[in-house]
Amino acid sequence: MRFAIKTRPEHTTWQQMRDVWVAADQFEIFESAWHWDHFYPLTGDMAGPNLEGWTTLAALAQATSRIRVGCQVTGMIYRHPAVLANMAATTDIISGGRLELGVGAGWNEMETAAYGIDLPPLKERFDRFDEGVEAMVALLTEKVANYDGRYVKLTDAYCEPKAVQTPHPPITIGGKGPKRTLRAVARWAQQWNVIVAGPEEWTPLKQVLVDHCDKLGRDVGEITCSVNVRIDPDKPLDDAVALAAAYGEAGVDLVVMNLPVDSSPSVLEPLAKALAPLA
């Protein structure tokens, strides 16, 4: 099994989050570090602080040297795919080739309503997502990109300089929708991330992904399957570790340990020691 951490940029400070990532960089058991792409907190006071995802991600890439970095996951509705492709290429350069490009269709009605950002109906949202991912791949891999979709159009478009990683930074697609999301994972992703209640919910979703890959002629083994495990500060750490172990037995490749809000670097050493027997 492999492990990662995820910090929540809500109700915390830049200095605190940076310190956790810098410390995690020193623990080899953590292969990557993630945070989210939201503008409001998801818990507690919705008017409280929440750091923006991609500006902090670029800064965290500069502050670290080994650990892979990613946003879990970027809402496609928030940024034009061409803008996001350029952001990804630049962040990959800043990190020296350590970016994980996490993307999803987006869902947060509270944020979109507050900011006047369109949140299309579900079908259109996923149509836009499919086009957006395809357009980003074109920009990240082709010298001159052209794309003529219903929602996304590129005309002799450039994305320079290119990312360090070739053909492009690995794409992580987040979500569990069996028809659209998992089909998109089978088409485009190098990693699939999902938040579920436990292995009993994850296992049938994995089979859906296998079926989509079979239809597309793709080896599902090319896709890292990752899940999130939340560490509850009010419960023993062993509970989260036991759940991680259960996911590993079910066939999950990577478990992302979600740290409590406002964590300090001190949480990492006991976590690393507890996970070591599973690695």
Secondary structure, 3 states (H helix, E strand, C coil): CEEEEECCCECCCHHHHHHHHHHHCCCCCEEEEEECCCCCCCCCCCCCCECCHHHHHHHHHHHCCCCEEEECCEEHHHCCHHHHHHHHHHHHHHHCCCEEEEEECCCCHHHHHHHCCCCCCHHHHHHHHHHHHHHHHHHHHCCCEEEECCCCEEEEECCCCCCCCCCCCCEEEECCCCCCHHHHHHHHCCEEEECCCCHHHHHHHHHHHHHHHHHHCCCHHHCEEEEEEECCCCCCHHHHHHHHHHHHHHCCCEEEEECCCCCCHHHHHHHHHHHHHHC
